[in-house]
Amino acid sequence: MKLNSVTIILKNRVLQHTLFWIVSFYILLHLFASSDQIQKIDYIYTALFHISLASGVYVNLSILIPKLLSRKHYVYYILSLVVLMFACAGFNILTFDKLTDYILPGYYFISYYVLSDILKFVMVYLAVTSLLKLAKSWFALSEANLKLSQLQKDKTETELQALKSQINPHFLFNSMNGIYSLALKQSDKTPEIVLKLSDIMRYMIYETTADFVALKKEIKYLQDYVDLQKLRSDNRATIIFDVSGEPDGKQVAPLLFFPLIENSFKHGIKGETGKSFVTIHFIINDKWITCTIENNKGTADNVEKKEYKGIGLTNVRKRLDMIYPGSHTLVIKDSGEIYRVELTIPTRP
């Protein structure tokens, strides 16, 4: 209930100003009271005194701050503020010495304060209300920036999820092509490959929903994928998967290395060359994770439709820019016969 009340006050401009002037009236009423017992004349004097103060405050808030201070015309703002202070002080003296005779003819008021004292009142009110105005603007700007930051974060997360979701159908499409080929050959390895594929898809669907996963699990998943490719290759190719360093206690964004490794098999092992190979080497330390992939360049299968080609690498680049902006390196070298990819990302505990 208290939180709701505070929220209402912060969002209701009229209520804020009303509360400010009520508190101001209460303070000045007790300051101006001629005796311990507050009289009717004290209420009237306090109300009249507030006329000049309120005039100065709203001229400052409505004109000087938005027209001069907000536009960084600091010299003009200070000069205008000095003029406003003297104008308010003069108006205060005029109110009690002249105007009250016409407004309240039954009362005989005079200005109890000299110009210097009234200037102090005006200066305090202008300073306090200016600070409140600036503080409110700062909080409003901070809230707007926070909302913008949250919107950008939500947009980035949505984009990341969309990019991550592209991997599953892309990988499944390629794997189903391989299984289809083995089924046509009536290969005995087809059931084992289907089981391996099932384990891999289970990890991709259920284990990679978080922003970061255990590096040890990710490497195990990649190892399973490499084992799947070994089953499909019929020992016609040299396939090496090597890990140097300790993956325990480290995390990594899921499915970053997979498209690169998948491409190495798609364009290497599937190539119709005499000597096919894929080597995958991970180097892990306390600061960096480096994955180096090399494969021969063969004549890749054309089963994959043209519009799907290049999805993997484009996907990886986009995700790296969003997850590891400015802190990763992706180097690709194509010598004509050998294709080499080296990806380095910072270690995350």
C-alpha positions as a Markdown table, in Angstrom:
| # | Residue | x | y | z |
|---|---|---|---|---|
| 1 | Met | 0.0 | 0.0 | 0.0 |
| 2 | Lys | 2.8 | 2.4 | 0.9 |
| 3 | Leu | 4.6 | 1.6 | -2.3 |
| 4 | Asn | 1.5 | 2.3 | -4.4 |
| 5 | Ser | 1.1 | 5.7 | -2.6 |
| 6 | Val | 4.7 | 6.7 | -3.4 |
| 7 | Thr | 4.2 | 5.6 | -7.0 |
| 8 | Ile | 1.1 | 7.7 | -7.3 |
| 9 | Ile | 2.9 | 10.8 | -5.9 |
| 10 | Leu | 5.9 | 10.3 | -8.2 |
| 11 | Lys | 3.6 | 10.1 | -11.3 |
| 12 | Asn | 1.1 | 12.8 | -10.4 |
| 13 | Arg | 2.6 | 16.3 | -11.0 |
| 14 | Val | -0.4 | 18.2 | -9.5 |
| 15 | Leu | -0.2 | 16.2 | -6.4 |
| 16 | Gln | 3.5 | 16.8 | -6.1 |
| 17 | His | 3.2 | 20.5 | -6.3 |
| 18 | Thr | 0.2 | 20.6 | -3.9 |
| 19 | Leu | 2.1 | 18.7 | -1.3 |
| 20 | Phe | 5.1 | 20.9 | -1.7 |
| 21 | Trp | 3.1 | 24.1 | -1.2 |
| 22 | Ile | 1.2 | 22.6 | 1.8 |
| 23 | Val | 4.5 | 21.8 | 3.5 |
| 24 | Ser | 5.9 | 25.3 | 2.6 |
| 25 | Phe | 2.8 | 27.0 | 4.0 |
| 26 | Tyr | 3.0 | 25.0 | 7.2 |
| 27 | Ile | 6.7 | 25.9 | 7.7 |
| 28 | Leu | 6.3 | 29.6 | 6.9 |
| 29 | Leu | 3.1 | 29.9 | 8.9 |
| 30 | His | 4.9 | 28.9 | 12.1 |
| 31 | Leu | 7.9 | 31.1 | 11.1 |
| 32 | Phe | 5.7 | 34.2 | 10.6 |
| 33 | Ala | 3.4 | 33.6 | 13.6 |
| 34 | Ser | 3.4 | 36.6 | 15.9 |
| 35 | Ser | 2.7 | 34.5 | 18.9 |
| 36 | Asp | 2.4 | 30.9 | 20.1 |
| 37 | Gln | -1.2 | 30.9 | 19.2 |
| 38 | Ile | -1.6 | 31.1 | 15.4 |
| 39 | Gln | -4.1 | 33.8 | 14.4 |
| 40 | Lys | -6.2 | 34.4 | 11.3 |
| 41 | Ile | -3.9 | 37.2 | 10.3 |
| 42 | Asp | -1.0 | 34.8 | 10.3 |
| 43 | Tyr | -2.7 | 32.6 | 7.7 |
| 44 | Ile | -3.4 | 35.6 | 5.5 |
| 45 | Tyr | 0.1 | 37.0 | 5.8 |
| 46 | Thr | 1.6 | 33.6 | 4.9 |
| 47 | Ala | -0.7 | 33.2 | 1.9 |
| 48 | Leu | 0.2 | 36.7 | 0.6 |
| 49 | Phe | 3.9 | 36.0 | 1.1 |
| 50 | His | 3.6 | 32.8 | -1.0 |
| 51 | Ile | 2.3 | 34.8 | -4.0 |
| 52 | Ser | 5.7 | 36.3 | -4.9 |
| 53 | Leu | 7.5 | 33.0 | -4.1 |
| 54 | Ala | 5.2 | 30.9 | -6.2 |
| 55 | Ser | 5.4 | 33.4 | -9.1 |
| 56 | Gly | 9.2 | 33.1 | -9.1 |
| 57 | Val | 9.2 | 29.4 | -8.8 |
| 58 | Tyr | 6.8 | 28.8 | -11.8 |
| 59 | Val | 8.6 | 31.4 | -14.0 |
| 60 | Asn | 11.8 | 29.5 | -13.3 |
| 61 | Leu | 10.3 | 26.0 | -13.8 |
| 62 | Ser | 8.1 | 26.8 | -16.8 |
| 63 | Ile | 10.4 | 29.3 | -18.7 |
| 64 | Leu | 13.9 | 29.6 | -17.5 |
| 65 | Ile | 14.8 | 26.0 | -17.1 |
| 66 | Pro | 13.3 | 24.6 | -20.3 |
| 67 | Lys | 14.2 | 27.6 | -22.4 |
| 68 | Leu | 17.7 | 28.4 | -21.1 |
| 69 | Leu | 19.1 | 25.8 | -18.7 |
| 70 | Ser | 18.0 | 22.7 | -20.7 |
| 71 | Arg | 19.5 | 24.2 | -23.8 |
| 72 | Lys | 22.8 | 24.8 | -22.0 |
| 73 | His | 22.5 | 28.6 | -22.1 |
| 74 | Tyr | 24.1 | 28.8 | -18.7 |
| 75 | Val | 25.2 | 32.5 | -18.7 |
| 76 | Tyr | 21.8 | 33.7 | -19.8 |
| 77 | Tyr | 20.1 | 31.4 | -17.3 |
| 78 | Ile | 22.1 | 32.8 | -14.3 |
| 79 | Leu | 21.5 | 36.4 | -15.4 |
| 80 | Ser | 17.8 | 35.7 | -15.8 |
| 81 | Leu | 17.7 | 34.0 | -12.4 |
| 82 | Val | 19.2 | 37.0 | -10.8 |
| 83 | Val | 16.7 | 39.4 | -12.4 |
| 84 | Leu | 13.9 | 37.0 | -11.4 |
| 85 | Met | 15.0 | 37.0 | -7.8 |
| 86 | Phe | 15.0 | 40.8 | -7.6 |
| 87 | Ala | 11.7 | 41.0 | -9.4 |
| 88 | Cys | 10.1 | 38.5 | -6.9 |
| 89 | Ala | 11.6 | 40.4 | -3.9 |
| 90 | Gly | 10.3 | 43.7 | -5.3 |
| 91 | Phe | 6.9 | 42.1 | -6.0 |
| 92 | Asn | 6.8 | 40.9 | -2.4 |
| 93 | Ile | 7.4 | 44.4 | -1.0 |
| 94 | Leu | 4.9 | 45.8 | -3.4 |
| 95 | Thr | 2.3 | 43.3 | -2.3 |
| 96 | Phe | 2.5 | 44.2 | 1.4 |
| 97 | Asp | 3.1 | 48.0 | 1.0 |
| 98 | Lys | 0.5 | 48.7 | -1.7 |
| 99 | Leu | -1.6 | 45.9 | -3.1 |
| 100 | Thr | -3.0 | 44.6 | 0.2 |
| 101 | Asp | -4.6 | 48.0 | 0.7 |
| 102 | Tyr | -6.8 | 47.2 | -2.3 |
| 103 | Ile | -7.1 | 43.5 | -1.9 |
| 104 | Leu | -7.7 | 43.4 | 1.9 |
| 105 | Pro | -8.7 | 47.0 | 2.9 |
| 106 | Gly | -9.5 | 45.9 | 6.5 |
| 107 | Tyr | -6.0 | 44.8 | 7.2 |
| 108 | Tyr | -2.9 | 47.0 | 7.5 |
| 109 | Phe | 0.1 | 45.0 | 6.3 |
| 110 | Ile | 3.6 | 46.2 | 5.8 |
| 111 | Ser | 6.6 | 44.3 | 4.5 |
| 112 | Tyr | 8.3 | 43.1 | 7.7 |
| 113 | Tyr | 11.4 | 42.0 | 5.8 |
| 114 | Val | 14.0 | 44.1 | 4.0 |
| 115 | Leu | 15.0 | 43.4 | 0.4 |
| 116 | Ser | 18.1 | 41.3 | 1.4 |
| 117 | Asp | 16.0 | 39.0 | 3.6 |
| 118 | Ile | 13.3 | 38.5 | 1.0 |
| 119 | Leu | 16.0 | 37.7 | -1.6 |
| 120 | Lys | 17.2 | 34.9 | 0.7 |
| 121 | Phe | 13.7 | 33.4 | 0.8 |
| 122 | Val | 13.4 | 33.7 | -3.0 |
| 123 | Met | 16.8 | 32.2 | -3.5 |
| 124 | Val | 16.1 | 29.2 | -1.2 |
| 125 | Tyr | 12.8 | 28.5 | -3.0 |
| 126 | Leu | 14.3 | 28.8 | -6.5 |
| 127 | Ala | 17.2 | 26.6 | -5.5 |
| 128 | Val | 15.1 | 23.9 | -3.8 |
| 129 | Thr | 12.5 | 23.7 | -6.6 |
| 130 | Ser | 15.2 | 23.7 | -9.3 |
| 131 | Leu | 17.0 | 20.8 | -7.6 |
| 132 | Leu | 13.7 | 18.9 | -7.3 |
| 133 | Lys | 12.9 | 19.6 | -11.0 |
| 134 | Leu | 16.4 | 18.4 | -12.1 |
| 135 | Ala | 16.2 | 15.4 | -9.8 |
| 136 | Lys | 12.8 | 14.4 | -11.2 |
| 137 | Ser | 14.2 | 14.9 | -14.8 |
| 138 | Trp | 17.2 | 12.8 | -13.9 |
| 139 | Phe | 15.1 | 10.0 | -12.5 |
| 140 | Ala | 12.8 | 10.1 | -15.5 |
| 141 | Leu | 15.8 | 9.9 | -17.8 |
| 142 | Ser | 17.2 | 7.0 | -15.8 |
| 143 | Glu | 13.9 | 5.2 | -16.0 |
| 144 | Ala | 13.7 | 5.8 | -19.7 |
| 145 | Asn | 17.2 | 4.5 | -20.2 |
| 146 | Leu | 16.5 | 1.5 | -18.0 |
| 147 | Lys | 13.4 | 0.7 | -20.1 |
| 148 | Leu | 15.4 | 1.2 | -23.3 |
| 149 | Ser | 18.1 | -1.1 | -22.0 |
| 150 | Gln | 15.6 | -3.7 | -21.1 |
| 151 | Leu | 13.9 | -3.5 | -24.5 |
| 152 | Gln | 17.3 | -3.9 | -26.1 |
| 153 | Lys | 18.1 | -6.8 | -23.9 |
| 154 | Asp | 14.8 | -8.4 | -24.7 |
| 155 | Lys | 15.4 | -7.8 | -28.4 |
| 156 | Thr | 18.9 | -9.3 | -28.2 |
| 157 | Glu | 17.6 | -12.4 | -26.4 |
| 158 | Thr | 14.8 | -12.8 | -28.9 |
| 159 | Glu | 17.3 | -12.6 | -31.7 |
| 160 | Leu | 19.7 | -15.0 | -30.0 |
| 161 | Gln | 16.8 | -17.5 | -29.5 |
| 162 | Ala | 15.9 | -17.1 | -33.1 |
| 163 | Leu | 19.4 | -17.7 | -34.3 |
| 164 | Lys | 19.8 | -20.7 | -31.9 |
| 165 | Ser | 16.5 | -22.2 | -33.2 |
| 166 | Gln | 17.9 | -22.1 | -36.8 |
| 167 | Ile | 20.6 | -24.5 | -35.8 |
| 168 | Asn | 18.2 | -27.4 | -34.9 |
| 169 | Pro | 16.4 | -27.6 | -38.3 |
| 170 | His | 19.6 | -26.9 | -40.2 |
| 171 | Phe | 21.4 | -29.7 | -38.4 |
| 172 | Leu | 18.4 | -32.0 | -38.6 |
| 173 | Phe | 18.1 | -31.4 | -42.3 |
| 174 | Asn | 21.7 | -32.3 | -43.0 |
| 175 | Ser | 21.5 | -35.4 | -40.7 |
| 176 | Met | 18.4 | -36.7 | -42.3 |
| 177 | Asn | 20.1 | -36.5 | -45.7 |
| 178 | Gly | 22.9 | -38.7 | -44.3 |
| 179 | Ile | 20.5 | -41.2 | -42.8 |
| 180 | Tyr | 18.5 | -41.2 | -46.0 |
| 181 | Ser | 21.6 | -42.2 | -47.9 |
| 182 | Leu | 22.5 | -44.9 | -45.4 |
| 183 | Ala | 18.9 | -46.3 | -45.6 |
| 184 | Leu | 19.2 | -46.5 | -49.4 |
| 185 | Lys | 22.4 | -48.5 | -48.9 |
| 186 | Gln | 20.6 | -50.6 | -46.3 |
| 187 | Ser | 23.6 | -49.9 | -43.9 |
| 188 | Asp | 23.8 | -51.8 | -40.6 |
| 189 | Lys | 24.9 | -48.6 | -39.0 |
| 190 | Thr | 21.5 | -46.8 | -39.6 |
| 191 | Pro | 19.9 | -47.8 | -36.2 |
| 192 | Glu | 23.1 | -46.7 | -34.2 |
| 193 | Ile | 23.2 | -43.4 | -36.1 |
| 194 | Val | 19.5 | -42.8 | -35.4 |
| 195 | Leu | 20.2 | -43.3 | -31.6 |
| 196 | Lys | 23.2 | -41.0 | -31.7 |
| 197 | Leu | 21.1 | -38.4 | -33.5 |
| 198 | Ser | 18.4 | -38.8 | -30.9 |
| 199 | Asp | 20.9 | -38.1 | -28.1 |
| 200 | Ile | 22.3 | -35.1 | -29.9 |
| 201 | Met | 18.9 | -33.6 | -30.6 |
| 202 | Arg | 17.9 | -34.1 | -26.9 |
| 203 | Tyr | 20.8 | -32.0 | -25.8 |
| 204 | Met | 20.1 | -29.3 | -28.4 |
| 205 | Ile | 16.5 | -29.0 | -27.5 |
| 206 | Tyr | 16.6 | -29.4 | -23.7 |
| 207 | Glu | 20.1 | -28.5 | -22.5 |
| 208 | Thr | 20.8 | -25.3 | -24.5 |
| 209 | Thr | 17.9 | -23.1 | -23.5 |
| 210 | Ala | 20.1 | -21.1 | -21.1 |
| 211 | Asp | 22.4 | -18.3 | -22.2 |
| 212 | Phe | 25.4 | -20.3 | -21.0 |
| 213 | Val | 26.0 | -24.0 | -20.5 |
| 214 | Ala | 28.8 | -26.0 | -18.9 |
| 215 | Leu | 31.7 | -26.2 | -21.3 |
| 216 | Lys | 32.2 | -29.9 | -20.3 |
| 217 | Lys | 28.6 | -30.7 | -21.5 |
| 218 | Glu | 29.1 | -28.7 | -24.7 |
| 219 | Ile | 32.3 | -30.6 | -25.5 |
| 220 | Lys | 30.6 | -33.9 | -24.8 |
| 221 | Tyr | 27.9 | -33.0 | -27.2 |
| 222 | Leu | 30.4 | -32.1 | -29.9 |
| 223 | Gln | 32.3 | -35.3 | -29.3 |
| 224 | Asp | 29.0 | -37.2 | -29.8 |
| 225 | Tyr | 28.4 | -35.4 | -33.0 |
| 226 | Val | 32.0 | -36.3 | -34.2 |
| 227 | Asp | 31.3 | -39.9 | -33.3 |
| 228 | Leu | 28.2 | -39.8 | -35.3 |
| 229 | Gln | 30.2 | -38.5 | -38.3 |
| 230 | Lys | 32.7 | -41.3 | -37.8 |
| 231 | Leu | 29.9 | -43.9 | -38.1 |
| 232 | Arg | 28.8 | -42.3 | -41.3 |
| 233 | Ser | 32.2 | -42.0 | -42.9 |
| 234 | Asp | 32.9 | -45.8 | -43.0 |
| 235 | Asn | 36.6 | -45.2 | -41.9 |
| 236 | Arg | 37.2 | -43.5 | -45.3 |
| 237 | Ala | 38.5 | -40.3 | -43.6 |
| 238 | Thr | 40.8 | -39.3 | -40.8 |
| 239 | Ile | 38.9 | -37.7 | -38.0 |
| 240 | Ile | 40.6 | -36.2 | -34.9 |
| 241 | Phe | 38.9 | -34.6 | -32.0 |
| 242 | Asp | 41.3 | -33.4 | -29.3 |
| 243 | Val | 40.9 | -31.3 | -26.1 |
| 244 | Ser | 43.8 | -29.7 | -24.3 |
| 245 | Gly | 43.0 | -28.1 | -20.9 |
| 246 | Glu | 40.4 | -28.6 | -18.3 |
| 247 | Pro | 36.8 | -27.7 | -19.2 |
| 248 | Asp | 35.4 | -28.3 | -15.7 |
| 249 | Gly | 34.0 | -25.1 | -14.0 |
| 250 | Lys | 33.8 | -23.1 | -17.2 |
| 251 | Gln | 30.8 | -22.0 | -19.2 |
| 252 | Val | 30.2 | -21.2 | -22.8 |
| 253 | Ala | 27.4 | -20.0 | -25.0 |
| 254 | Pro | 25.8 | -23.1 | -26.4 |
| 255 | Leu | 26.0 | -24.2 | -30.0 |
| 256 | Leu | 28.7 | -21.7 | -31.1 |
| 257 | Phe | 31.2 | -24.3 | -32.3 |
| 258 | Phe | 28.8 | -26.7 | -33.7 |
| 259 | Pro | 28.0 | -24.9 | -37.1 |
| 260 | Leu | 31.8 | -24.6 | -37.7 |
| 261 | Ile | 32.4 | -28.3 | -37.0 |
| 262 | Glu | 29.3 | -29.3 | -39.0 |
| 263 | Asn | 30.6 | -27.3 | -42.0 |
| 264 | Ser | 34.0 | -29.0 | -41.8 |
| 265 | Phe | 32.3 | -32.4 | -42.2 |
| 266 | Lys | 29.9 | -31.2 | -44.9 |
| 267 | His | 32.6 | -29.7 | -47.1 |
| 268 | Gly | 35.4 | -32.1 | -46.2 |
| 269 | Ile | 34.3 | -35.7 | -45.4 |
| 270 | Lys | 31.5 | -35.5 | -47.9 |
| 271 | Gly | 33.9 | -34.3 | -50.6 |
| 272 | Glu | 34.9 | -36.8 | -53.2 |
| 273 | Thr | 38.6 | -36.7 | -52.8 |
| 274 | Gly | 41.2 | -39.4 | -52.2 |
| 275 | Lys | 42.2 | -38.2 | -48.7 |
| 276 | Ser | 39.5 | -36.7 | -46.5 |
| 277 | Phe | 40.2 | -35.4 | -43.0 |
| 278 | Val | 38.8 | -33.3 | -40.3 |
| 279 | Thr | 40.9 | -32.2 | -37.2 |
| 280 | Ile | 39.2 | -30.4 | -34.3 |
| 281 | His | 41.4 | -29.1 | -31.5 |
| 282 | Phe | 40.3 | -27.3 | -28.4 |
| 283 | Ile | 42.7 | -25.4 | -26.2 |
| 284 | Ile | 41.3 | -24.3 | -22.8 |
| 285 | Asn | 42.8 | -22.1 | -20.1 |
| 286 | Asp | 41.7 | -19.7 | -17.5 |
| 287 | Lys | 41.3 | -16.8 | -19.9 |
| 288 | Trp | 40.5 | -18.2 | -23.4 |
| 289 | Ile | 38.8 | -21.1 | -25.2 |
| 290 | Thr | 40.3 | -21.6 | -28.7 |
| 291 | Cys | 38.8 | -24.0 | -31.2 |
| 292 | Thr | 40.8 | -24.8 | -34.4 |
| 293 | Ile | 39.2 | -26.8 | -37.2 |
| 294 | Glu | 40.9 | -27.9 | -40.4 |
| 295 | Asn | 39.4 | -30.0 | -43.2 |
| 296 | Asn | 40.2 | -30.8 | -46.8 |
| 297 | Lys | 38.1 | -29.1 | -49.5 |
| 298 | Gly | 36.2 | -31.7 | -51.5 |
| 299 | Thr | 33.3 | -31.5 | -53.8 |
| 300 | Ala | 30.5 | -31.1 | -51.3 |
| 301 | Asp | 27.1 | -32.8 | -51.8 |
| 302 | Asn | 24.5 | -30.6 | -53.4 |
| 303 | Val | 21.6 | -32.1 | -51.5 |
| 304 | Glu | 21.3 | -29.0 | -49.4 |
| 305 | Lys | 19.3 | -26.3 | -51.1 |
| 306 | Lys | 21.0 | -23.2 | -52.2 |
| 307 | Glu | 18.9 | -20.9 | -50.0 |
| 308 | Tyr | 20.2 | -22.8 | -46.9 |
| 309 | Lys | 23.8 | -22.5 | -47.7 |
| 310 | Gly | 25.9 | -20.3 | -45.5 |
| 311 | Ile | 23.4 | -20.2 | -42.6 |
| 312 | Gly | 25.9 | -21.7 | -40.2 |
| 313 | Leu | 28.7 | -19.2 | -40.5 |
| 314 | Thr | 26.4 | -16.2 | -40.7 |
| 315 | Asn | 24.6 | -17.5 | -37.6 |
| 316 | Val | 27.9 | -17.8 | -35.7 |
| 317 | Arg | 29.1 | -14.3 | -36.6 |
| 318 | Lys | 25.8 | -12.8 | -35.5 |
| 319 | Arg | 25.8 | -14.7 | -32.2 |
| 320 | Leu | 29.4 | -13.8 | -31.5 |
| 321 | Asp | 28.8 | -10.1 | -32.0 |
| 322 | Met | 25.9 | -10.2 | -29.6 |
| 323 | Ile | 27.3 | -12.5 | -26.9 |
| 324 | Tyr | 31.1 | -11.7 | -27.1 |
| 325 | Pro | 31.2 | -8.2 | -28.6 |
| 326 | Gly | 34.7 | -7.0 | -29.2 |
| 327 | Ser | 36.2 | -9.9 | -27.1 |
| 328 | His | 36.3 | -12.7 | -29.7 |
| 329 | Thr | 38.3 | -13.6 | -32.8 |
| 330 | Leu | 37.2 | -15.6 | -35.7 |
| 331 | Val | 39.8 | -16.3 | -38.4 |
| 332 | Ile | 39.0 | -18.2 | -41.5 |
| 333 | Lys | 41.7 | -19.3 | -44.0 |
| 334 | Asp | 40.9 | -20.9 | -47.4 |
| 335 | Ser | 44.1 | -22.1 | -49.1 |
| 336 | Gly | 42.2 | -23.8 | -51.9 |
| 337 | Glu | 42.8 | -27.3 | -50.7 |
| 338 | Ile | 42.5 | -26.9 | -46.9 |
| 339 | Tyr | 39.9 | -24.9 | -45.0 |
| 340 | Arg | 40.9 | -23.7 | -41.6 |
| 341 | Val | 38.8 | -21.9 | -38.9 |
| 342 | Glu | 40.0 | -20.6 | -35.6 |
| 343 | Leu | 37.6 | -19.3 | -33.0 |
| 344 | Thr | 38.7 | -17.8 | -29.7 |
| 345 | Ile | 36.3 | -16.6 | -27.0 |
| 346 | Pro | 36.9 | -15.5 | -23.4 |
| 347 | Thr | 36.5 | -18.1 | -20.7 |
| 348 | Arg | 33.5 | -17.7 | -18.4 |
| 349 | Pro | 33.6 | -19.3 | -15.0 |
